[in-house]
Amino acid sequence: MPCSSLAKTPAAGPNTLAARLARLGLKNDADFVLHLPLRYEDETRITALADARPGVAAQFEVDVLDSEIAYRPRRQLLARVRDASGALLLRFLNFYPSQQKALQPGARLRIFGELHEGYLGPEIIHPRFHVVGADEPLPERLTPVYPTTAGLGQSTLRRLVEKALVRADLGDTLAPELREKLNLPEFSAVIRLLHTPPPEMSQAVLESREHPAWRRVQFDELLAQQLSLRRAYTARRARGAPRLKPTAKLTDALLKSLPFRLTKAQQRAWREIAADLAQPHPMQRLLQGDVGSGKTVVAALAMLHAVEAGYQTALMAPTEILAEQHYRKLAAWLEPLGLEVAWLTGSLKKREKEAAIAKVGAGDTAIIVGTHALIEDKVEFARLGLAIVDEQHRFGVRQRLALKEKGLFAHQLAMSATPIPRTLAMSYYADLDVSVLDELPPGRSPVTTKLVSEARRDQVVARVHEACRAGGQAYWVCPLIEENGVSAEANVKRSGRSENAVLQLKTAEETYARLAADLPDLKVGLVHGRLKAAEKAAVMAAFFANEIQVLVATTVIEVGVDVPNASLMVIEHAERFGLAQLHQLRGRVGRGAVQSACILLYAQPLGELARARLKVIFESTDGFEIAREDLRLRGPGEFIGARQSGLPLLRYADLEDEALVEQARAVAEDLLRDAPQHAEAHLQRWLGGREELLKA
């Protein structure tokens, strides 16, 4: 299915037409055909000014009485217009000379906008208008309003879409009998209807996306995603990989040495991984489980499996705290078995780093744990057989690809402590095999969650003092902060992560000073992302040894911190955190036998979304249930970190429609097997050359 290019303007800079279109992903006819309207405006009829209803958009045909540029209270263009039933004022706060020229007395206009009551009577602010001649016909279809970007007007988009609809191949990629079986309308009819619906069609039904035409679009989008992921899955299984045949000597020794028994879920996941590692094609499996479900020991067994087969294995974590936690735990388990665990991070001294890299390159070290330092150009593995990425959604596409390329034919295991709802896994992870740890090891005490108003902060400090004097320890997590009334999220968008980190650090230091003053008989520590690695390690070691009773921290402790004696956590301004973060942070306590609590301090007034998040985290400790609610509240793109993952967002399909996702999966497998030419045409229409985004 050929795709003609529409963006003929050279993309020489950010303000060219081609550059603006590219920001919307519009490069060829197929892109424009699938760039569907957000809403519609009815320009098929004229409303008399006397019949206009405030706040309801309508079209009027009027004559200009006069126009002027006013300078108070600010420079603006004013035009008085009338029809046979009444008069009103048009107000332009920003305007061009061409608009001023068009609004000459006597000019006849068609204007579209919402009527409001102004200081000088009824007015429309910034109406859309154009000069009309005598007996100019009205449009016969509803006018589409498209998603756009700065500097790209609706008229330009409409013109380009109209041209694309003439030139593009709108032939159906689904056979008539399949459409009939699925009760789906024809593609070309659907597309023309959605771009140019007749005036008698209900705007409400169209805009709510409940019309059957939208169902066809949603199905097609899901089908394209499933086709791409399943094709990637098939291609991966066709590639060669070393069959890792274990001796079971090391894995059995580890299992015998552990002071606990694997849960049934851990045993099941380990069997699935071991079976994959013995196959002659690369494993690509996601191991997901709630906070504290025991993913690390399953990863350790997989690493030993690779070592037994004569290969190296690497585990990459997104933060040094998490990487060090893995290193310490793996070293404690594996070094008694006679295995050295290498440690490689950016903070190592040059000589130590070079020595570690040399041993990895020579094959003298079989097990390597580290951060993104593992993917530096100078790091070469002698025989990498298994690559493990923890919290894989925290790495960018390029970083994950870089580790993949270190062992081109290596098996891969991704781990995530953010449980993925079933529909999301079906839709976004269809190219992965998934193992789920859906039970917690025995001995984990349940965590009680309490919601406490910021006005009772002194009582919370007293509770912390009481718990620590009784021999326990506590975390005090600092909020994402505001500066001059601007939210942390706005700060990130405005100035990037670095400024937000500085602001968060400032709050952490202030909280540390305040708690140290309020709790003079306790040792209060501070840890944040800007500490040097050695300083951070020293603070964490002191906290682990109970030399520090209260640890003030930023979200660097969100994952990877395991201090069983810490039974109390306070999260300040909890309303500013996301559900996944709150759940991860809460998972830092309840790791021992002592009853644990998580206190969520919140400030009034609470917004609707913040209130919904706090309600979910208060009522549930089930990570999968929390993940489902998080998906519902945030949408799939934010949930999986789509910018980092590289996965193209679903624009039209609803992931909560599990039946449609299942249907798309089944049809994708049938098409790939029985009608590959239809599958290819469908992929070209929906993804074009962007399929590679799905393979990282």
C-alpha positions in Angstrom: 0.0 0.0 0.0 2.0 3.0 -1.2 2.0 6.1 1.0 2.5 9.4 -0.9 4.3 12.2 0.9 2.4 15.4 1.6 5.0 17.3 3.5 6.9 18.7 0.5 8.1 21.8 2.4 11.8 21.2 3.3 12.1 20.5 7.0 14.9 23.0 7.5 13.8 24.3 10.8 11.2 24.0 13.6 8.8 26.5 12.0 8.4 25.0 8.6 5.1 23.4 7.6 6.9 20.0 7.4 8.3 20.4 10.8 5.0 21.3 12.3 3.3 18.4 10.6 6.1 16.1 11.8 5.4 17.0 15.4 1.9 15.5 14.8 3.4 12.4 13.1 2.0 13.5 9.7 4.4 12.6 6.9 2.3 10.8 4.2 -1.2 10.3 3.0 -1.9 7.4 5.3 -0.9 9.5 8.3 -3.4 12.2 7.3 -6.2 9.7 6.6 -5.8 8.4 10.2 -5.5 11.8 11.8 -9.1 11.8 12.9 -11.1 14.7 14.3 -11.4 15.5 18.0 -14.8 17.1 17.6 -17.0 18.8 15.0 -18.6 22.1 14.4 -21.9 22.6 12.6 -21.4 25.2 9.8 -24.3 23.8 7.7 -26.8 26.3 9.1 -27.1 30.0 10.0 -28.4 31.1 13.4 -30.0 34.5 13.9 -28.2 36.6 16.5 -31.5 36.9 18.4 -31.6 33.1 18.8 -28.0 32.7 20.0 -27.6 31.0 23.4 -24.7 32.1 25.6 -21.8 29.5 25.7 -23.2 27.5 22.7 -21.1 27.7 19.5 -23.0 28.6 16.4 -22.6 30.2 13.0 -24.0 33.7 12.1 -24.1 35.7 9.0 -23.6 39.4 9.7 -22.7 42.8 8.2 -19.9 44.9 9.6 -21.1 48.3 10.9 -17.7 49.7 11.9 -14.4 48.6 13.4 -11.6 50.2 15.4 -8.4 49.5 17.3 -8.9 50.3 21.0 -6.0 50.8 23.4 -7.7 50.5 26.8 -7.4 48.4 28.9 -5.1 46.8 26.2 -4.6 47.0 22.5 -7.4 45.1 20.8 -9.5 45.1 17.6 -13.2 45.7 18.0 -15.9 45.3 15.3 -19.6 45.9 15.6 -21.8 43.7 13.4 -25.5 43.0 13.0 -28.0 40.9 11.2 -31.8 41.4 10.7 -32.4 40.2 14.3 -29.8 42.1 16.4 -26.2 43.2 16.9 -23.1 42.3 18.8 -19.4 43.1 19.2 -16.5 41.0 17.9 -13.4 41.3 20.1 -9.9 40.3 19.0 -7.2 40.5 21.7 -4.5 39.4 19.2 -5.0 40.1 15.5 -3.2 40.6 12.2 -3.4 43.5 9.7 -5.2 41.1 7.3 -8.1 40.7 9.9 -8.3 44.5 10.4 -8.5 45.0 6.6 -11.2 42.3 6.2 -13.4 43.9 8.9 -14.3 47.0 6.8 -17.8 48.6 7.2 -20.2 47.0 4.8 -18.3 43.6 4.6 -20.5 40.5 4.9 -19.1 37.8 7.2 -19.8 34.3 8.3 -18.7 34.1 11.9 -18.5 31.0 14.2 -18.1 31.2 17.9 -19.7 31.3 21.4 -21.7 34.3 22.5 -20.9 35.9 25.9 -22.2 38.9 27.8 -19.5 41.6 27.8 -19.2 45.1 29.3 -20.7 46.6 26.2 -23.4 44.0 25.6 -23.3 40.6 23.8 -19.9 39.8 22.2 -17.8 37.0 20.7 -14.1 36.9 21.6 -11.8 35.7 18.7 -14.5 34.3 16.4 -13.5 32.4 13.4 -14.7 34.3 10.3 -14.4 34.8 6.6 -15.8 37.3 4.1 -18.6 35.8 2.0 -20.1 36.8 -1.3 -23.8 36.9 -2.3 -25.6 33.5 -2.1 -22.4 31.6 -1.1 -23.6 28.1 -0.3 -23.3 26.6 3.1 -21.2 23.4 3.7 -23.1 20.2 3.4 -21.1 18.4 6.1 -20.1 19.0 9.7 -16.7 20.7 10.0 -14.0 18.6 11.6 -11.7 20.0 14.3 -8.3 18.2 14.3 -5.6 17.8 16.9 -3.0 20.4 16.0 0.2 22.1 17.2 1.3 25.7 17.5 1.4 27.5 14.1 -0.7 24.9 12.3 -4.2 26.1 11.6 -7.4 24.0 11.1 -7.9 25.3 7.6 -4.4 24.0 6.6 -5.0 20.6 8.2 -8.4 20.3 6.5 -7.0 21.1 3.1 -4.2 18.5 3.5 -6.6 15.8 4.8 -9.0 16.4 1.9 -6.1 16.0 -0.6 -5.0 12.8 1.2 -8.5 11.3 1.0 -8.4 11.8 -2.8 -5.0 10.3 -3.3 -4.7 7.6 -0.6 -5.5 4.0 -1.1 -8.5 3.4 1.1 -8.8 -0.3 0.1 -9.8 -2.6 3.0 -7.2 -4.7 4.7 -9.8 -7.0 6.1 -11.6 -9.5 3.9 -15.4 -9.0 3.5 -16.2 -12.3 5.3 -14.0 -11.3 8.2 -15.7 -7.9 8.5 -19.1 -9.6 8.4 -18.0 -12.1 11.1 -16.8 -9.2 13.3 -19.7 -6.9 12.4 -17.3 -4.2 11.3 -18.1 -1.6 8.6 -16.0 -1.0 5.5 -12.8 1.0 6.1 -13.2 3.6 3.3 -16.8 4.4 4.4 -15.7 4.7 8.0 -12.9 7.1 7.2 -15.0 9.3 4.9 -17.8 9.4 7.5 -15.4 10.4 10.4 -13.7 13.1 8.4 -16.9 14.5 6.8 -20.0 13.5 8.7 -23.5 14.6 7.4 -25.2 17.3 9.5 -28.0 15.0 10.6 -25.5 12.8 12.4 -25.4 13.3 16.2 -22.3 15.2 17.2 -22.6 13.8 20.7 -22.4 10.2 19.5 -19.5 11.0 17.2 -17.5 12.8 19.8 -18.2 10.2 22.5 -16.7 7.7 20.0 -19.7 5.3 20.5 -20.5 5.3 16.7 -19.8 1.9 14.9 -17.3 3.8 12.7 -15.1 4.4 15.8 -15.3 0.8 16.7 -13.8 -0.1 13.3 -11.0 2.4 13.8 -10.3 1.2 17.4 -10.2 -2.5 16.2 -7.8 -1.6 13.3 -5.5 0.3 15.7 -5.3 -2.6 18.1 -4.9 -5.1 15.2 -1.9 -3.1 13.9 -0.3 -3.2 17.3 -0.9 -6.9 17.8 0.4 -7.7 14.3 3.6 -5.8 14.9 4.2 -7.3 18.3 3.4 -10.8 17.3 5.6 -10.5 14.2 8.4 -9.3 16.4 7.8 -12.3 18.7 7.9 -14.7 15.7 11.1 -13.1 14.3 12.8 -13.4 17.7 11.9 -17.1 18.0 13.4 -17.6 14.5 16.8 -16.2 15.6 19.4 -18.4 17.1 20.5 -18.3 20.8 22.7 -20.5 22.9 20.8 -23.4 24.6 21.8 -22.9 28.2 21.9 -26.5 29.5 22.4 -26.4 33.3 24.0 -28.9 35.6 21.6 -27.9 38.5 24.7 -28.0 40.8 24.7 -24.3 41.6 20.9 -23.8 41.6 20.4 -26.7 43.9 23.1 -25.4 46.2 21.5 -22.0 46.4 18.1 -23.4 47.1 19.5 -25.6 50.0 21.4 -22.6 51.5 18.4 -20.2 51.5 16.8 -19.6 54.9 13.3 -19.8 53.3 11.4 -21.9 50.8 10.3 -20.5 47.4 6.6 -19.7 47.1 4.6 -21.6 44.6 4.6 -18.5 42.4 8.4 -18.3 42.5 8.7 -22.0 41.7 6.3 -21.6 38.7 8.2 -18.5 37.4 11.6 -20.3 37.8 10.4 -23.3 35.8 9.1 -21.1 33.0 12.4 -19.2 32.9 14.5 -22.3 33.0 12.5 -23.9 30.2 13.1 -20.7 28.0 16.8 -20.7 28.7 17.1 -24.2 27.4 15.5 -23.2 24.0 17.6 -22.5 20.9 16.0 -19.0 20.5 16.4 -15.9 22.7 14.2 -15.8 25.8 12.4 -12.5 26.1 10.4 -12.8 29.3 8.9 -10.2 31.7 9.0 -11.2 35.4 6.5 -9.1 37.2 5.4 -9.1 40.8 4.3 -6.9 43.6 6.6 -5.1 46.0 8.4 -7.8 48.1 7.2 -10.8 46.0 10.7 -12.2 45.7 11.8 -11.4 42.1 15.5 -11.2 43.1 15.9 -14.8 44.1 14.2 -15.9 40.9 16.7 -13.7 39.0 19.6 -15.3 41.0 18.5 -18.8 39.9 18.4 -17.7 36.3 21.9 -16.2 36.6 23.2 -19.5 38.1 21.5 -21.4 35.2 23.6 -19.3 32.7 26.8 -19.7 34.7 26.3 -23.5 34.9 26.0 -23.5 31.1 29.3 -21.7 30.8 28.0 -18.2 30.0 28.2 -14.7 31.7 25.2 -12.9 33.0 24.6 -9.2 33.7 21.9 -7.5 35.8 21.3 -3.8 35.1 19.4 -1.5 37.5 18.3 2.1 36.9 19.7 3.6 40.2 22.9 3.0 42.2 20.9 2.3 45.3 18.9 -0.4 43.6 21.9 -1.8 41.9 23.8 -2.0 45.2 20.9 -3.6 46.9 21.0 -6.4 44.2 24.8 -6.6 44.4 24.8 -7.1 48.2 22.0 -9.6 48.2 23.5 -11.6 45.3 26.9 -11.5 46.8 25.6 -12.8 50.1 23.9 -15.7 48.3 26.4 -16.6 45.6 29.9 -16.0 47.1 29.5 -18.9 49.6 29.0 -21.0 46.5 32.4 -20.0 45.2 31.2 -17.3 42.7 32.5 -13.8 42.5 29.9 -11.1 41.8 31.3 -8.1 40.0 30.2 -4.5 40.7 30.2 -1.9 37.9 28.9 1.6 38.3 29.8 5.1 37.1 30.9 6.1 40.6 33.7 3.6 40.8 37.3 4.9 40.9 39.0 4.8 37.5 41.4 2.0 38.5 38.6 -0.2 40.1 36.4 0.4 37.1 39.1 -0.5 34.6 39.9 -3.7 36.5 36.3 -4.8 36.6 35.9 -4.1 32.9 39.1 -6.1 32.1 37.8 -9.1 34.1 34.5 -9.0 32.4 36.1 -8.7 28.9 38.4 -11.7 29.7 35.6 -13.8 30.9 37.1 -14.1 34.4 33.9 -12.8 36.0 30.7 -14.6 35.2 28.2 -12.5 37.2 28.1 -8.7 36.8 25.7 -6.2 38.5 25.6 -2.5 37.8 23.9 0.5 36.5 23.9 2.0 33.0 27.7 1.8 33.3 27.3 -1.8 31.9 26.3 -0.4 28.5 29.3 1.9 28.0 31.2 1.4 24.8 34.3 0.1 26.5 32.5 -2.6 28.4 32.7 -5.9 26.4 31.5 -9.3 27.5 33.4 -12.4 26.7 30.3 -14.6 26.5 27.1 -12.9 27.6 24.3 -15.5 27.7 21.7 -13.7 29.9 20.9 -10.0 30.3 18.5 -9.0 33.1 17.0 -5.5 33.3 15.3 -4.5 36.5 12.6 -1.8 36.5 13.0 -1.9 32.7 10.5 0.9 32.1 12.9 3.3 33.8 15.4 2.9 31.0 15.1 4.6 27.7 14.8 2.7 24.4 18.5 3.4 23.5 19.7 2.1 26.9 17.8 -1.2 26.6 18.9 -1.6 23.0 22.6 -1.0 24.1 22.5 -3.9 26.6 20.8 -6.1 24.0 23.6 -5.4 21.6 26.2 -6.3 24.2 25.0 -9.9 23.8 23.4 -10.0 20.4 22.2 -13.5 20.9 21.7 -13.4 24.6 18.5 -14.4 26.5 16.8 -11.5 28.2 14.8 -11.2 31.4 13.0 -7.9 32.3 11.7 -7.4 35.9 9.1 -5.0 37.1 7.7 -4.3 40.5 4.8 -2.4 38.9 2.2 -5.0 38.2 0.7 -4.7 34.8 -3.0 -5.0 34.3 -4.0 -7.9 32.0 -5.4 -5.7 29.1 -2.2 -3.6 29.2 0.0 -6.7 29.1 -2.1 -8.1 26.2 -1.8 -4.8 24.3 1.7 -3.5 25.0 3.6 -6.7 25.9 2.3 -9.1 23.3 5.9 -9.8 22.1 7.0 -10.9 25.6 6.3 -14.0 27.6 5.1 -13.0 31.1 5.7 -14.7 34.4 3.8 -13.4 37.4 4.6 -13.6 41.1 1.1 -13.2 42.5 1.8 -14.2 46.1 4.0 -12.7 48.9 6.5 -14.8 50.9 5.4 -15.8 54.4 6.5 -13.6 57.2 5.7 -10.3 55.6 3.6 -8.3 57.9 0.7 -6.3 56.5 1.2 -2.5 56.3 -1.5 -0.3 57.8 -2.1 2.8 55.8 -3.3 6.0 57.5 -4.4 9.3 55.9 -3.5 12.3 58.1 -4.0 16.0 57.5 -0.9 18.2 57.4 -2.5 20.1 60.3 -1.7 17.1 62.6 2.0 17.0 61.6 3.1 17.4 65.2 1.2 14.2 66.2 2.9 12.3 63.4 6.4 13.5 64.6 5.4 12.2 68.1 4.4 8.9 66.6 7.8 8.6 64.9 9.5 9.5 68.1 7.6 6.8 70.0 8.3 4.1 67.4 12.0 4.8 67.3 12.4 5.0 71.1 10.8 1.5 71.1 13.6 0.2 68.9 12.1 0.7 65.5 13.2 2.9 62.6 11.3 5.3 60.3 11.5 6.8 56.8 10.3 10.3 56.2 9.9 10.9 52.5 10.0 14.4 51.1 7.4 15.6 48.7 7.6 16.7 45.1 7.5 20.4 45.9 6.0 23.6 44.6 7.8 26.9 44.2 5.9 30.1 43.9 2.6 28.2 43.5 3.9 26.2 40.5 3.4 22.4 40.9 6.3 20.0 40.6 4.9 18.6 37.4 4.8 22.1 35.9 8.4 22.6 37.0 9.5 19.5 35.3 7.7 20.5 32.1 9.0 24.0 32.3 12.6 23.5 33.3 13.4 19.8 33.1 14.2 17.2 35.8 17.3 19.0 37.1 15.5 22.0 38.5 12.9 19.7 40.1 15.7 17.7 41.7 17.2 20.9 43.1 13.8 21.9 44.6 13.3 18.5 46.0 16.8 18.6 47.6 16.0 21.9 49.2 12.8 20.5 50.8 14.7 17.4 51.9 17.4 19.5 53.6 14.8 21.7 55.3 12.8 18.7 56.5 16.0 17.1 57.8 16.9 20.2 59.8 13.4 20.5 61.2 13.2 16.8 62.3 16.7 16.9 63.8 15.5 19.8 65.9 12.2 18.2 66.8 13.9 14.8 67.7 17.1 15.7 69.5 17.4 12.3 71.2 17.3 10.4 67.9 19.9 10.2 65.1 18.4 11.7 61.9 20.0 11.0 58.5 19.5 12.4 55.0 19.8 10.7 51.6 19.0 12.2 48.2 20.0 11.7 44.6 22.7 14.4 44.6 24.9 12.8 47.3 28.1 11.2 46.0 27.8 7.4 45.8 30.1 6.8 48.8 28.2 9.3 51.0 24.9 7.7 50.0 26.2 4.2 50.7 27.5 5.4 54.1 24.1 6.8 55.1 22.3 3.7 53.9 24.7 1.4 55.8 24.2 3.5 59.0 20.5 3.2 58.6 20.7 -0.5 58.0 22.8 -0.9 61.2 20.3 1.2 63.2 22.9 3.9 63.8 20.4 6.2 62.1 16.8 5.9 63.4 15.0 8.4 61.1 15.9 8.6 57.4 14.8 11.7 55.6 14.8 10.8 51.9 13.7 11.8 48.5 12.2 9.2 46.1 15.7 7.7 45.6 14.5 5.1 48.1 11.4 4.2 46.1 12.9 0.8 45.0 15.7 -1.4 46.2 15.9 -0.5 49.9 15.3 -3.4 52.3 15.6 -2.6 56.0 13.5 -5.1 58.0 13.7 -3.0 61.2 12.1 0.0 59.5 8.4 -0.3 60.4 7.1 3.2 59.9 7.0 5.4 56.8 5.8 9.0 56.6 5.1 10.4 53.1 4.8 14.2 53.2 2.4 15.8 50.7 1.3 12.4 49.6 -1.2 14.0 47.3 1.6 15.0 44.9 2.8 11.5 44.3 1.5 9.0 41.7 -0.2 5.8 42.7 2.8 3.6 41.6 5.2 5.7 43.6 3.0 5.6 46.7 2.7 1.8 46.5 6.5 1.4 45.9 7.4 3.7 48.8 4.9 1.9 51.1 6.6 -1.4 50.1 9.8 -0.2 51.9 8.2 -1.1 55.3 6.5 -4.3 56.4 9.7 -6.3 55.5 10.0 -7.7 59.0 7.8 -9.4 61.5 6.8 -6.1 63.3 3.4 -4.5 62.5 4.2 -1.6 60.1 2.4 1.5 59.1 2.5 4.1 56.3 1.3 7.6 57.1 0.2 9.7 54.2 0.3 13.4 55.1 -1.8 15.5 52.8 -2.6 19.2 52.5 -6.0 20.7 51.8 -7.6 21.4 49.4 -7.4 18.1 47.6 -8.0 18.1 43.8 -10.3 15.4 42.4 -7.4 13.3 40.9 -5.3 13.5 44.2 -8.4 12.5 46.2 -9.0 9.5 43.9 -5.4 8.4 44.2 -5.3 8.6 48.0 -8.6 6.7 48.2 -7.2 3.9 46.1 -3.9 3.6 48.1 -5.8 3.8 51.4 -8.3 1.1 50.5 -6.0 -1.5 48.8 -2.6 -3.1 49.3 -3.0 -5.3 46.2 -0.5 -4.1 43.6 -2.5 -5.5 40.7 -5.7 -3.7 41.9 -3.7 -0.5 42.4 -2.2 -0.9 38.9 -5.6 -1.3 37.3 -6.8 1.9 39.0 -3.6 3.7 38.1 -4.2 2.7 34.4 -7.7 4.0 34.6 -6.7 7.3 36.2 -3.5 8.0 34.1 -4.1 6.2 30.8 -1.7 3.7 29.2 0.9 6.2 28.0 1.7 7.6 31.4 1.4 4.2 33.1 4.1 2.6 31.1 6.2 5.7 30.5 5.6 5.6 26.8 8.2 8.3 26.1 10.9 6.1 27.7 9.5 2.8 26.4 9.3 3.9 22.8 5.9 2.3 22.4 3.5 4.2 20.2 0.5 5.3 22.2 -3.0 4.1 21.3 -4.8 7.1 20.0 -8.3 5.7 19.6 -8.6 2.3 21.3 -9.7 1.9 24.9 -7.6 -0.6 26.8 -10.5 -1.3 29.2 -12.3 -2.9 26.2 -10.8 -6.3 26.9 -13.1 -8.1 24.5 -11.8 -5.9 21.6 -8.1 -6.5 22.6 -8.7 -10.3 22.7 -10.5 -10.1 19.3 -7.5 -8.2 17.8 -5.0 -10.7 19.2 -6.9 -13.6 17.6 -7.3 -11.9 14.2 -3.6 -10.9 14.2 -2.5 -14.5 14.6 -4.9 -15.7 11.9 -3.8 -13.0 9.4 -0.1 -13.6 10.0 -0.7 -17.3 9.3 -3.3 -17.3 6.6 -3.1 -13.8 4.9 0.3 -12.3 5.4 -0.3 -9.8 2.5 -3.3 -8.4 4.3 -1.3 -8.2 7.5 1.5 -6.3 5.7 -0.9 -3.8 4.2 -2.5 -3.2 7.5 0.8 -2.6 9.2 1.9 -0.2 6.4 -1.3 1.8 6.8 -1.1 2.1 10.6 2.6 2.0 11.5 4.5 2.7 8.3 8.2 2.7 9.1 7.7 3.0 12.9 7.5 -0.7 13.8 11.1 -0.6 15.2 9.8 1.3 18.2 8.1 -1.8 19.4 11.2 -4.0 19.5 13.3 -2.3 22.2 
